[in-house]
C-alpha cells in the first residue's frame, strides 16, 4: 500500500511538472509564431543583420534547445543563408555583428564552415586593432569600441560563442579583456549597475537618483550569462565574471516592482509606472540561468524569477504579440501595452528557455 502511494505520488509530481513545462513551451511557441508570421506577412521592420534581429534570433535558438521544434531553427538557418552568413555594414560596431552569436551557435550543431567564415575573419581583424581609445561618447566611438552598455550583449557573447565554435581561446580572451575595459568605464560600484554611456554620468532622474536604464542593464546581465555559458570552469577570469554577476543579480532583485517587472528607470520606477517587458525578459533569463547553473540559491531567488515570468506571460496578447516592450532608445521612456519589438521577443524566449529548465529541475 505504501509503495502504491509512493508510485501514485511520483506520478502526480511528474504530471504536475509536465503541465507546468508544457505551458511554458506553449506560450513560447505562441510568441515565436506571432513574430514569424509578422515577418512573413509584413516583412521585418529592420534589416535581417540588424542588432534588434540578432537579439531576437538568440531567443529562437534557445527555444529550439528546449522544444526541439525544427521550424524555429530552420527559420534561423534560412536567415543565415539569405544573408550569406555575413554581418552588418559597420564592420567593427558591435550592433552589426550581434548576429555572429547565432551563426556560431548554428555552426556548433551543423559544422558548416560557411556559417562562421565571414564572422571569424571579421573577429580576427577586430582583435588585431589596438583598442586604446577612450570610451567617452564622442567621435563615433561606438563604431570601434564597446562604449555603451548595450554593446555587452551584442559584442562579447559573439566572440565567446565563436570561441566555443572554433575551440580557439583567443576569442574568449578578447571578449573578456574588452568586457572589463567597458566595465571599468561604465560600471557604478556603489550601485552595482551600468550607466548607458558617458553622457549619463552626471544626469539625474526626476527623483534625483542616477539614471540607470532597465533594458540597458538587462542587456548587460544577459550578456554576462552568455559569456559565462561559454567559459570553461577553470577559465582564469571566470571567478571575476561570477562575482560581477552575483553583485548585479543581488541589486536587480531588490529593484523588482510589485507587478513583477522592472520599470524603465531602475531607480525611479514611479516616473515610469507601466511595466516594461524587454528589460524584465532579460532579468528573468539571467536570474533563472543563475539558479539553473548554481550561481544563485534556488530558495532565495526562484520567487523573483517566477513573478517576473508571470508578468511576462500576462503581457502576451491573445494572438501571441508581446506587448509593453520599450521601443528602440538609450534611456528610460514610456511604454504602452501595444508596443512590441523583436528584441523583446528574443528576451521573452530566452527567459522562457531558462524557466523551462528551472521547472524541470525543481518541480
One Martini backbone bead per residue (centre of mass of N, CA, C, O) as a GRO file, in nm:
protein
  363
    1UNK     BB    1   0.059   0.062  -0.022
    2UNK     BB    2   0.301   0.252   0.007
    3UNK     BB    3   0.411   0.203  -0.276
    4UNK     BB    4   0.160   0.302  -0.428
    5UNK     BB    5   0.164   0.587  -0.314
    6UNK     BB    6   0.445   0.660  -0.421
    7UNK     BB    7   0.378   0.622  -0.720
    8UNK     BB    8   0.144   0.823  -0.736
    9UNK     BB    9   0.304   1.071  -0.638
   10UNK     BB   10   0.513   1.065  -0.866
   11UNK     BB   11   0.306   1.099  -1.096
   12UNK     BB   12   0.198   1.374  -0.999
   13UNK     BB   13   0.461   1.528  -1.017
   14UNK     BB   14   0.508   1.477  -1.317
   15UNK     BB   15   0.240   1.600  -1.419
   16UNK     BB   16   0.291   1.883  -1.303
   17UNK     BB   17   0.554   1.940  -1.450
   18UNK     BB   18   0.444   1.901  -1.739
   19UNK     BB   19   0.232   2.124  -1.728
   20UNK     BB   20   0.434   2.358  -1.677
   21UNK     BB   21   0.624   2.311  -1.923
   22UNK     BB   22   0.409   2.313  -2.145
   23UNK     BB   23   0.316   2.608  -2.095
   24UNK     BB   24   0.582   2.738  -2.174
   25UNK     BB   25   0.606   2.633  -2.463
   26UNK     BB   26   0.336   2.740  -2.565
   27UNK     BB   27   0.398   3.050  -2.526
   28UNK     BB   28   0.654   3.055  -2.690
   29UNK     BB   29   0.528   2.966  -2.956
   30UNK     BB   30   0.325   3.195  -2.979
   31UNK     BB   31   0.534   3.424  -2.999
   32UNK     BB   32   0.710   3.311  -3.227
   33UNK     BB   33   0.482   3.284  -3.440
   34UNK     BB   34   0.401   3.578  -3.455
   35UNK     BB   35   0.675   3.681  -3.560
   36UNK     BB   36   0.691   3.511  -3.816
   37UNK     BB   37   0.431   3.623  -3.941
   38UNK     BB   38   0.517   3.914  -3.960
   39UNK     BB   39   0.750   3.864  -4.156
   40UNK     BB   40   0.578   3.725  -4.379
   41UNK     BB   41   0.344   3.952  -4.413
   42UNK     BB   42   0.539   4.241  -4.364
   43UNK     BB   43   0.806   4.225  -4.281
   44UNK     BB   44   1.075   4.351  -4.157
   45UNK     BB   45   1.175   4.643  -3.993
   46UNK     BB   46   1.460   4.518  -4.025
   47UNK     BB   47   1.739   4.413  -4.095
   48UNK     BB   48   1.862   4.089  -4.064
   49UNK     BB   49   2.145   4.200  -3.925
   50UNK     BB   50   2.034   4.341  -3.701
   51UNK     BB   51   2.041   4.378  -3.363
   52UNK     BB   52   1.744   4.321  -3.309
   53UNK     BB   53   1.752   4.047  -3.457
   54UNK     BB   54   1.988   3.912  -3.312
   55UNK     BB   55   1.844   3.908  -3.039
   56UNK     BB   56   1.608   3.734  -3.135
   57UNK     BB   57   1.760   3.477  -3.231
   58UNK     BB   58   1.853   3.379  -2.952
   59UNK     BB   59   1.564   3.283  -2.874
   60UNK     BB   60   1.524   3.066  -3.094
   61UNK     BB   61   1.755   2.887  -3.008
   62UNK     BB   62   1.649   2.839  -2.720
   63UNK     BB   63   1.383   2.711  -2.800
   64UNK     BB   64   1.499   2.468  -2.953
   65UNK     BB   65   1.649   2.345  -2.697
   66UNK     BB   66   1.351   2.271  -2.560
   67UNK     BB   67   1.156   2.182  -2.817
   68UNK     BB   68   1.270   2.062  -3.091
   69UNK     BB   69   1.179   2.266  -3.326
   70UNK     BB   70   1.267   2.301  -3.655
   71UNK     BB   71   1.126   2.561  -3.742
   72UNK     BB   72   1.315   2.763  -3.588
   73UNK     BB   73   1.600   2.678  -3.687
   74UNK     BB   74   1.533   2.701  -3.991
   75UNK     BB   75   1.481   3.004  -3.988
   76UNK     BB   76   1.776   3.072  -3.915
   77UNK     BB   77   1.911   2.940  -4.159
   78UNK     BB   78   1.765   3.113  -4.373
   79UNK     BB   79   1.884   3.380  -4.284
   80UNK     BB   80   2.179   3.308  -4.326
   81UNK     BB   81   2.156   3.246  -4.626
   82UNK     BB   82   2.045   3.529  -4.709
   83UNK     BB   83   2.324   3.666  -4.582
   84UNK     BB   84   2.575   3.483  -4.629
   85UNK     BB   85   2.694   3.489  -4.335
   86UNK     BB   86   2.678   3.794  -4.262
   87UNK     BB   87   2.723   4.107  -4.158
   88UNK     BB   88   2.724   4.422  -4.114
   89UNK     BB   89   2.850   4.730  -4.241
   90UNK     BB   90   2.962   4.790  -3.952
   91UNK     BB   91   3.220   4.604  -3.880
   92UNK     BB   92   3.306   4.725  -3.566
   93UNK     BB   93   3.011   4.709  -3.469
   94UNK     BB   94   2.837   4.535  -3.246
   95UNK     BB   95   2.553   4.547  -3.370
   96UNK     BB   96   2.657   4.412  -3.657
   97UNK     BB   97   2.761   4.125  -3.483
   98UNK     BB   98   2.544   3.984  -3.309
   99UNK     BB   99   2.471   3.751  -3.516
  100UNK     BB  100   2.726   3.572  -3.453
  101UNK     BB  101   2.597   3.396  -3.237
  102UNK     BB  102   2.412   3.232  -3.425
  103UNK     BB  103   2.621   3.123  -3.616
  104UNK     BB  104   2.779   2.964  -3.397
  105UNK     BB  105   2.544   2.789  -3.293
  106UNK     BB  106   2.494   2.651  -3.565
  107UNK     BB  107   2.779   2.537  -3.604
  108UNK     BB  108   2.791   2.348  -3.357
  109UNK     BB  109   2.573   2.153  -3.504
  110UNK     BB  110   2.647   2.166  -3.833
  111UNK     BB  111   2.945   2.218  -3.944
  112UNK     BB  112   2.944   2.487  -4.133
  113UNK     BB  113   3.185   2.699  -4.234
  114UNK     BB  114   3.010   2.932  -4.363
  115UNK     BB  115   2.879   3.037  -4.091
  116UNK     BB  116   3.188   3.166  -3.981
  117UNK     BB  117   3.392   3.290  -4.182
  118UNK     BB  118   3.327   3.594  -4.181
  119UNK     BB  119   3.333   3.643  -3.873
  120UNK     BB  120   3.618   3.541  -3.821
  121UNK     BB  121   3.764   3.752  -3.991
  122UNK     BB  122   3.654   3.992  -3.837
  123UNK     BB  123   3.753   3.916  -3.553
  124UNK     BB  124   4.055   3.923  -3.625
  125UNK     BB  125   4.057   4.228  -3.703
  126UNK     BB  126   3.966   4.335  -3.425
  127UNK     BB  127   4.193   4.215  -3.249
  128UNK     BB  128   4.429   4.377  -3.409
  129UNK     BB  129   4.350   4.612  -3.270
  130UNK     BB  130   4.436   4.831  -3.008
  131UNK     BB  131   4.225   4.957  -2.802
  132UNK     BB  132   4.301   5.282  -2.674
  133UNK     BB  133   4.054   5.428  -2.649
  134UNK     BB  134   3.828   5.615  -2.538
  135UNK     BB  135   3.473   5.587  -2.419
  136UNK     BB  136   3.384   5.843  -2.497
  137UNK     BB  137   3.097   6.006  -2.633
  138UNK     BB  138   3.275   6.026  -2.928
  139UNK     BB  139   3.374   5.996  -3.247
  140UNK     BB  140   3.225   5.728  -3.305
  141UNK     BB  141   3.307   5.499  -3.092
  142UNK     BB  142   3.088   5.270  -3.150
  143UNK     BB  143   3.243   5.172  -3.421
  144UNK     BB  144   3.502   5.046  -3.224
  145UNK     BB  145   3.358   5.028  -2.938
  146UNK     BB  146   3.233   4.934  -2.607
  147UNK     BB  147   3.065   5.234  -2.508
  148UNK     BB  148   2.799   5.072  -2.444
  149UNK     BB  149   2.608   4.861  -2.262
  150UNK     BB  150   2.465   4.699  -2.491
  151UNK     BB  151   2.733   4.578  -2.614
  152UNK     BB  152   2.747   4.334  -2.398
  153UNK     BB  153   2.551   4.164  -2.584
  154UNK     BB  154   2.664   4.188  -2.878
  155UNK     BB  155   2.983   4.127  -2.856
  156UNK     BB  156   3.111   3.921  -2.649
  157UNK     BB  157   2.929   3.671  -2.720
  158UNK     BB  158   3.026   3.645  -3.011
  159UNK     BB  159   3.314   3.563  -2.927
  160UNK     BB  160   3.244   3.331  -2.731
  161UNK     BB  161   3.097   3.148  -2.940
  162UNK     BB  162   3.340   3.132  -3.131
  163UNK     BB  163   3.520   2.986  -2.933
  164UNK     BB  164   3.343   2.734  -2.909
  165UNK     BB  165   3.329   2.665  -3.216
  166UNK     BB  166   3.664   2.660  -3.258
  167UNK     BB  167   3.854   2.636  -2.986
  168UNK     BB  168   3.945   2.943  -2.954
  169UNK     BB  169   4.055   3.143  -2.691
  170UNK     BB  170   4.107   3.430  -2.811
  171UNK     BB  171   3.806   3.521  -2.817
  172UNK     BB  172   3.755   3.511  -2.511
  173UNK     BB  173   3.988   3.692  -2.424
  174UNK     BB  174   3.887   3.942  -2.568
  175UNK     BB  175   3.608   3.963  -2.439
  176UNK     BB  176   3.713   3.989  -2.149
  177UNK     BB  177   3.893   4.236  -2.176
  178UNK     BB  178   3.668   4.429  -2.303
  179UNK     BB  179   3.461   4.410  -2.085
  180UNK     BB  180   3.652   4.560  -1.870
  181UNK     BB  181   3.676   4.822  -2.012
  182UNK     BB  182   3.375   4.893  -1.991
  183UNK     BB  183   3.335   4.847  -1.687
  184UNK     BB  184   3.546   5.054  -1.581
  185UNK     BB  185   3.363   5.291  -1.709
  186UNK     BB  186   3.028   5.211  -1.649
  187UNK     BB  187   3.056   5.105  -1.362
  188UNK     BB  188   2.876   5.121  -1.054
  189UNK     BB  189   2.988   5.033  -0.740
  190UNK     BB  190   2.753   5.144  -0.561
  191UNK     BB  191   2.505   5.010  -0.750
  192UNK     BB  192   2.561   4.772  -0.952
  193UNK     BB  193   2.560   4.946  -1.226
  194UNK     BB  194   2.498   5.071  -1.558
  195UNK     BB  195   2.576   5.292  -1.766
  196UNK     BB  196   2.510   5.358  -2.085
  197UNK     BB  197   2.693   5.625  -2.096
  198UNK     BB  198   2.881   5.911  -2.048
  199UNK     BB  199   2.627   6.109  -2.054
  200UNK     BB  200   2.510   5.977  -1.762
  201UNK     BB  201   2.694   6.047  -1.515
  202UNK     BB  202   2.520   6.340  -1.440
  203UNK     BB  203   2.248   6.245  -1.461
  204UNK     BB  204   1.893   6.275  -1.365
  205UNK     BB  205   1.620   6.207  -1.218
  206UNK     BB  206   1.338   6.335  -1.083
  207UNK     BB  207   1.435   6.210  -0.787
  208UNK     BB  208   1.774   6.237  -0.813
  209UNK     BB  209   1.868   5.994  -0.942
  210UNK     BB  210   2.026   5.787  -1.115
  211UNK     BB  211   2.067   5.672  -1.449
  212UNK     BB  212   1.912   5.346  -1.490
  213UNK     BB  213   1.853   5.137  -1.739
  214UNK     BB  214   1.688   4.858  -1.774
  215UNK     BB  215   1.772   4.739  -2.053
  216UNK     BB  216   2.068   4.802  -2.028
  217UNK     BB  217   2.109   4.602  -1.783
  218UNK     BB  218   1.990   4.362  -1.932
  219UNK     BB  219   2.207   4.337  -2.143
  220UNK     BB  220   2.434   4.280  -1.945
  221UNK     BB  221   2.333   4.025  -1.781
  222UNK     BB  222   2.287   3.859  -2.037
  223UNK     BB  223   2.578   3.877  -2.139
  224UNK     BB  224   2.707   3.747  -1.890
  225UNK     BB  225   2.575   3.459  -1.922
  226UNK     BB  226   2.689   3.418  -2.212
  227UNK     BB  227   2.976   3.412  -2.120
  228UNK     BB  228   2.959   3.183  -1.904
  229UNK     BB  229   2.854   2.961  -2.114
  230UNK     BB  230   3.172   2.988  -2.250
  231UNK     BB  231   3.315   2.909  -1.973
  232UNK     BB  232   3.529   2.743  -1.831
  233UNK     BB  233   3.580   2.649  -1.508
  234UNK     BB  234   3.914   2.721  -1.547
  235UNK     BB  235   3.888   3.002  -1.617
  236UNK     BB  236   4.058   3.272  -1.500
  237UNK     BB  237   3.793   3.487  -1.521
  238UNK     BB  238   3.537   3.355  -1.400
  239UNK     BB  239   3.520   3.461  -1.104
  240UNK     BB  240   3.483   3.756  -1.188
  241UNK     BB  241   3.214   3.716  -1.336
  242UNK     BB  242   3.057   3.590  -1.102
  243UNK     BB  243   3.078   3.828  -0.910
  244UNK     BB  244   2.935   4.032  -1.088
  245UNK     BB  245   2.673   3.879  -1.118
  246UNK     BB  246   2.591   3.870  -0.815
  247UNK     BB  247   2.580   4.175  -0.771
  248UNK     BB  248   2.365   4.235  -0.982
  249UNK     BB  249   2.147   4.041  -0.885
  250UNK     BB  250   2.109   4.158  -0.601
  251UNK     BB  251   2.016   4.433  -0.705
  252UNK     BB  252   1.783   4.362  -0.897
  253UNK     BB  253   1.585   4.223  -0.695
  254UNK     BB  254   1.536   4.497  -0.532
  255UNK     BB  255   1.388   4.638  -0.808
  256UNK     BB  256   1.136   4.498  -0.807
  257UNK     BB  257   0.813   4.512  -0.876
  258UNK     BB  258   0.493   4.430  -0.789
  259UNK     BB  259   0.433   4.333  -1.103
  260UNK     BB  260   0.732   4.179  -1.174
  261UNK     BB  261   0.882   4.417  -1.287
  262UNK     BB  262   1.092   4.643  -1.468
  263UNK     BB  263   1.121   4.951  -1.500
  264UNK     BB  264   1.279   5.174  -1.700
  265UNK     BB  265   1.361   5.297  -1.416
  266UNK     BB  266   1.529   5.169  -1.158
  267UNK     BB  267   1.540   5.446  -0.953
  268UNK     BB  268   1.243   5.556  -1.106
  269UNK     BB  269   0.952   5.400  -1.134
  270UNK     BB  270   0.730   5.629  -1.093
  271UNK     BB  271   0.794   5.776  -1.375
  272UNK     BB  272   0.748   5.455  -1.487
  273UNK     BB  273   0.466   5.269  -1.416
  274UNK     BB  274   0.498   5.081  -1.648
  275UNK     BB  275   0.548   4.798  -1.767
  276UNK     BB  276   0.854   4.618  -1.879
  277UNK     BB  277   0.974   4.349  -2.101
  278UNK     BB  278   1.273   4.358  -2.187
  279UNK     BB  279   1.420   4.381  -1.922
  280UNK     BB  280   1.263   4.154  -1.781
  281UNK     BB  281   1.350   3.925  -1.966
  282UNK     BB  282   1.656   3.943  -1.902
  283UNK     BB  283   1.632   3.898  -1.597
  284UNK     BB  284   1.488   3.629  -1.600
  285UNK     BB  285   1.707   3.483  -1.754
  286UNK     BB  286   1.958   3.541  -1.571
  287UNK     BB  287   1.842   3.433  -1.301
  288UNK     BB  288   1.768   3.148  -1.396
  289UNK     BB  289   2.049   3.072  -1.482
  290UNK     BB  290   2.178   3.095  -1.202
  291UNK     BB  291   2.012   2.869  -1.077
  292UNK     BB  292   2.076   2.639  -1.293
  293UNK     BB  293   2.417   2.704  -1.239
  294UNK     BB  294   2.488   2.770  -0.921
  295UNK     BB  295   2.492   3.098  -0.859
  296UNK     BB  296   2.204   3.065  -0.727
  297UNK     BB  297   1.971   3.030  -0.490
  298UNK     BB  298   1.665   2.906  -0.515
  299UNK     BB  299   1.518   2.997  -0.248
  300UNK     BB  300   1.587   3.310  -0.291
  301UNK     BB  301   1.504   3.349  -0.629
  302UNK     BB  302   1.247   3.206  -0.760
  303UNK     BB  303   1.018   3.414  -0.704
  304UNK     BB  304   1.124   3.638  -0.882
  305UNK     BB  305   1.115   3.477  -1.148
  306UNK     BB  306   0.813   3.392  -1.142
  307UNK     BB  307   0.703   3.680  -1.135
  308UNK     BB  308   0.828   3.767  -1.403
  309UNK     BB  309   0.697   3.552  -1.584
  310UNK     BB  310   0.404   3.628  -1.525
  311UNK     BB  311   0.432   3.914  -1.643
  312UNK     BB  312   0.505   3.826  -1.927
  313UNK     BB  313   0.256   3.656  -1.988
  314UNK     BB  314   0.052   3.903  -1.941
  315UNK     BB  315   0.182   4.048  -2.219
  316UNK     BB  316   0.030   3.847  -2.392
  317UNK     BB  317  -0.152   3.826  -2.645
  318UNK     BB  318  -0.389   3.633  -2.800
  319UNK     BB  319  -0.194   3.622  -3.075
  320UNK     BB  320   0.126   3.661  -2.942
  321UNK     BB  321   0.180   3.938  -2.871
  322UNK     BB  322   0.428   4.142  -2.735
  323UNK     BB  323   0.411   4.367  -2.484
  324UNK     BB  324   0.571   4.633  -2.327
  325UNK     BB  325   0.795   4.739  -2.535
  326UNK     BB  326   1.047   4.920  -2.551
  327UNK     BB  327   1.175   5.118  -2.759
  328UNK     BB  328   1.408   5.240  -2.926
  329UNK     BB  329   1.704   5.333  -2.725
  330UNK     BB  330   1.891   5.497  -2.419
  331UNK     BB  331   1.644   5.534  -2.219
  332UNK     BB  332   1.400   5.614  -2.031
  333UNK     BB  333   1.059   5.528  -2.127
  334UNK     BB  334   0.767   5.500  -2.246
  335UNK     BB  335   0.492   5.252  -2.239
  336UNK     BB  336   0.284   5.011  -2.403
  337UNK     BB  337   0.081   4.741  -2.461
  338UNK     BB  338   0.138   4.769  -2.790
  339UNK     BB  339   0.433   4.746  -2.762
  340UNK     BB  340   0.686   4.625  -2.990
  341UNK     BB  341   0.978   4.396  -3.028
  342UNK     BB  342   1.219   4.171  -3.116
  343UNK     BB  343   1.395   4.180  -2.853
  344UNK     BB  344   1.160   4.103  -2.669
  345UNK     BB  345   1.124   3.823  -2.785
  346UNK     BB  346   1.404   3.722  -2.721
  347UNK     BB  347   1.384   3.759  -2.413
  348UNK     BB  348   1.140   3.575  -2.371
  349UNK     BB  349   1.272   3.312  -2.482
  350UNK     BB  350   1.506   3.305  -2.289
  351UNK     BB  351   1.339   3.295  -2.031
  352UNK     BB  352   1.174   3.039  -2.098
  353UNK     BB  353   1.413   2.840  -2.118
  354UNK     BB  354   1.495   2.874  -1.812
  355UNK     BB  355   1.224   2.808  -1.687
  356UNK     BB  356   1.205   2.523  -1.790
  357UNK     BB  357   1.461   2.420  -1.645
  358UNK     BB  358   1.368   2.490  -1.359
  359UNK     BB  359   1.115   2.308  -1.355
  360UNK     BB  360   1.264   2.042  -1.414
  361UNK     BB  361   1.451   2.064  -1.152
  362UNK     BB  362   1.222   2.178  -0.906
  363UNK     BB  363   0.920   2.006  -0.978
   0.00000   0.00000   0.00000
